Amino acid sequence: MKCNVGYVDRFLRIIIGLVVALLGVVFDSWWGLIGIVPIATGLFKFCPLYVPLKISTDKK
């Protein structure tokens, strides 16, 4: 897996994921589990959706 998520994209994904997960906890909803997806893509620096679209925000 090549890195295709850049620094700013990674930071925003982690923040948004944490907010969604926190809102799920606050409102006692299982929808907060969706926050795991942006957190994981931010931590692993890889977004599977970017591959077929040939997008990369990583500056190399």
Secondary structure, DSSP 8 states (H G I E B T S, - for coil): ------HHHHHHHHHHHHHHHHHHHHTT-GGGGGGHHHHHHHHHT--TTHHHHT------
